[in-house]
Amino acid sequence: MATVLSGTTGALYYKPAATKATFGESNVAIATEEITVAPFLNFKVGDPVKFSVVNTDTGEAGSGTLPAGITAGTEYFVILYTASTGVLKVSATAGGAAINITDDGTAVSPNAFQVAYSDYEAVGQVREWSFEITREEIEVTTIGQTLGQFAPFKTYITGFADGEGSASVYLTDDDATIGNRLIQDVLQRQQVGAAFKLYVDRVLTSGSVNDTASRYIEMEAVLTSASFTINPEDAQMIEIAFRPSNTPEFDFSET
């Protein structure tokens, strides 16, 4: 008999909103080690990021060469981001010196360089999460059917899918927690990069999440609301609402 899973095995992991951007060769300043991305994003000092080359038409891996000094797939850390100008600097270590960029790389349109938050982080302040998938119903009933004793039934086919979810997050006095950042991200005008990994069954191997053995729902998302209820008898908890911005991935197999 199969073992029924308990909610205690669940977890919520998150990538912050507005932490993905593309840039071109002309946006790389070798003399100052600066990269100019879009303004008013949500990169913060200490954020772990990775670089890649992407095809902006497809969103998939592109062709080109990253600026010398930057290695694809290597984790770097933001040491400066100026929201008004979009100027970004990164280091090989948290709080370290800016990496030495010696050329501006090669990326011919539609290819571009991309910087993005490196990986999901566990939100330790989550009380619970929920997620619902629905399908649109399209009526295709026809007339002229042969009538019998019973009334004919309408006929439907399925249309577009949609989804919506929520997470109950405890508010803490530590500004640096990813949970507090999730709450604040509802107000981010640009939310590209926001993503959730909702673990139904999180399996750890040597202290790290084993996605092969875990069961989860993964999606890029938009954050749509934050509902605050404050009273003196309960811990302060915020209800965050979100919906997928593309097709979620359901991985409910251990293989």
C-alpha positions in Angstrom: 0.0 0.0 0.0 1.3 3.4 -0.9 2.3 5.8 1.9 0.1 8.9 2.0 2.3 12.1 2.1 2.0 14.5 5.0 2.0 18.3 4.6 5.0 18.4 6.9 7.1 17.3 3.9 6.2 20.4 1.9 8.1 23.6 1.4 8.1 26.8 -0.7 11.2 28.0 -2.6 11.3 31.4 -4.4 13.3 33.5 -6.8 12.8 37.3 -6.2 10.9 39.4 -8.7 12.7 41.7 -11.1 16.0 39.9 -10.8 16.5 38.9 -14.5 17.8 41.2 -17.2 19.4 41.2 -20.6 22.2 43.5 -21.9 24.4 43.8 -24.9 28.0 44.5 -25.7 27.5 48.2 -25.6 26.3 47.9 -22.0 29.6 46.6 -20.7 32.1 49.2 -19.5 35.5 47.6 -19.3 37.2 50.6 -17.6 34.8 50.7 -14.6 33.8 47.0 -14.5 30.2 48.1 -14.8 27.3 46.5 -16.6 24.2 48.5 -17.4 20.9 46.6 -17.4 17.4 47.9 -17.1 16.6 50.6 -14.4 14.3 50.1 -11.5 14.9 46.3 -11.2 15.2 44.6 -7.8 18.8 43.5 -7.6 20.2 43.9 -4.0 23.7 43.9 -2.7 24.6 40.3 -1.8 22.2 38.7 -4.4 23.8 35.6 -6.0 23.5 35.8 -9.8 24.6 33.8 -12.8 25.3 34.9 -16.4 24.4 33.3 -19.7 23.8 34.0 -23.4 20.1 33.8 -24.5 18.2 34.1 -27.7 15.7 36.9 -27.0 13.3 35.6 -29.6 12.9 32.2 -28.1 14.1 32.7 -24.5 16.3 29.6 -24.9 20.1 29.4 -24.8 21.7 31.6 -27.5 25.0 31.8 -29.2 27.8 34.2 -28.4 30.6 34.8 -25.9 30.2 36.4 -22.5 32.5 39.3 -21.6 36.0 38.1 -20.6 36.1 37.8 -16.8 32.6 36.3 -16.6 32.0 32.6 -16.8 28.7 31.1 -17.7 27.1 29.1 -14.9 29.4 30.5 -12.2 27.8 32.2 -9.2 28.7 35.8 -8.6 27.4 38.3 -6.1 25.9 41.8 -6.6 28.1 44.5 -4.9 26.3 47.5 -6.6 23.0 48.1 -8.4 21.8 51.7 -9.0 18.1 51.6 -9.6 17.9 54.9 -11.4 20.5 54.0 -14.0 20.6 50.2 -14.1 24.3 50.1 -13.4 25.3 46.7 -11.9 28.6 45.4 -10.5 29.3 41.9 -9.4 32.1 40.1 -7.4 33.3 36.6 -7.3 32.7 36.6 -3.5 30.1 38.2 -1.4 31.3 41.7 -0.5 34.4 41.2 -2.6 36.1 43.4 -5.2 34.4 43.9 -8.6 35.4 41.2 -11.2 37.9 42.3 -13.8 36.2 42.5 -17.2 38.7 42.7 -20.0 36.5 42.7 -23.1 32.8 43.3 -23.8 32.1 39.8 -25.3 30.1 39.0 -28.5 26.3 38.8 -28.8 24.7 39.5 -32.2 20.9 40.1 -32.2 18.7 38.3 -31.4 21.3 37.0 -28.9 22.0 38.9 -25.7 23.7 38.5 -22.4 21.5 37.6 -19.4 22.0 38.1 -15.7 19.6 36.3 -13.3 19.1 35.3 -9.7 21.1 32.1 -9.5 18.8 29.7 -7.8 15.7 29.2 -5.7 15.9 29.9 -1.9 13.8 28.3 0.8 11.2 30.6 2.4 11.4 29.5 6.0 8.5 31.9 7.1 5.8 30.1 5.1 2.9 28.7 7.2 1.2 27.0 4.2 0.8 27.3 0.4 -2.0 26.4 -2.0 -2.2 26.2 -5.8 -5.2 25.5 -8.1 -5.3 24.8 -11.8 -8.5 25.3 -13.8 -9.6 24.8 -17.4 -11.9 26.9 -19.4 -15.0 25.2 -20.6 -16.2 25.9 -24.2 -19.7 24.9 -25.1 -20.1 23.1 -28.5 -23.7 21.9 -28.2 -25.4 21.2 -31.5 -29.1 21.2 -32.4 -31.0 18.6 -34.4 -30.2 15.7 -32.2 -32.6 12.7 -32.1 -34.9 13.3 -29.1 -35.6 10.5 -26.7 -37.1 10.1 -23.3 -34.5 12.3 -21.5 -33.4 15.9 -22.2 -30.3 16.2 -24.3 -27.2 17.4 -22.5 -25.0 20.2 -23.5 -21.6 19.3 -24.9 -18.3 20.9 -23.8 -14.6 20.9 -24.8 -11.7 22.2 -22.7 -10.1 25.5 -23.5 -7.3 27.5 -22.0 -5.8 26.6 -18.6 -5.3 29.0 -15.8 -3.9 28.8 -12.2 -3.8 30.8 -9.0 -2.0 30.2 -5.7 -1.4 31.7 -2.3 1.1 31.5 0.5 0.7 32.5 4.1 4.0 34.1 5.2 5.0 35.2 8.7 6.3 38.8 8.8 9.6 39.1 10.8 11.8 42.0 11.9 14.7 40.8 9.7 14.7 42.8 6.5 17.1 40.3 4.8 14.9 37.2 4.9 13.6 35.9 1.6 10.1 35.7 3.1 10.0 39.5 3.8 11.4 40.1 0.3 8.6 37.9 -1.2 6.0 40.2 0.6 7.7 43.3 -0.7 7.9 42.0 -4.2 4.1 42.3 -4.7 4.8 46.0 -5.2 7.6 45.5 -7.8 6.5 47.2 -11.1 8.7 44.8 -13.1 8.4 41.2 -11.9 10.4 39.3 -14.5 12.4 36.6 -12.7 9.8 35.8 -10.0 9.4 32.1 -9.8 8.1 29.5 -7.3 9.0 25.9 -6.6 6.2 24.4 -4.5 7.4 21.2 -2.9 4.7 18.6 -2.2 7.4 16.2 -0.9 10.9 17.7 -0.4 13.7 15.1 -0.1 17.1 16.1 1.3 20.3 14.3 0.5 23.3 15.2 2.5 21.6 18.4 3.5 20.7 19.5 0.0 17.4 19.2 -1.9 17.3 16.2 -4.1 15.0 17.2 -6.9 15.1 13.8 -8.5 13.6 12.2 -5.4 11.3 15.2 -4.6 7.9 16.0 -5.9 7.1 19.6 -6.8 5.4 22.2 -8.9 7.6 24.8 -10.6 6.6 28.0 -12.4 7.5 31.5 -13.3 4.9 33.7 -11.7 3.4 37.2 -11.1 2.6 38.3 -7.6 -0.9 39.9 -7.5 -1.8 40.8 -4.0 -0.7 40.9 -0.3 -3.4 40.8 2.4 -2.4 42.1 5.9 -4.3 41.2 9.0 -2.8 42.5 12.3 -4.1 41.7 15.8 -2.5 41.4 19.2 -3.3 37.7 19.7 -1.6 36.2 16.6 1.8 36.3 14.9 1.7 38.7 12.0 1.0 36.8 8.8 0.6 38.0 5.3 -1.4 36.3 2.6 0.4 36.5 -0.8 -1.5 35.7 -4.0 0.2 34.7 -7.3 -0.5 33.1 -10.6 1.7 31.4 -13.2 3.0 33.5 -16.1 3.6 30.4 -18.2 2.8 26.7 -18.1 3.8 25.2 -14.7 6.0 22.1 -14.5 4.5 19.2 -12.5 7.1 16.7 -11.3 5.4 14.1 -9.1 7.7 11.2 -9.9 10.8 10.1 -8.1 12.6 9.1 -11.2 
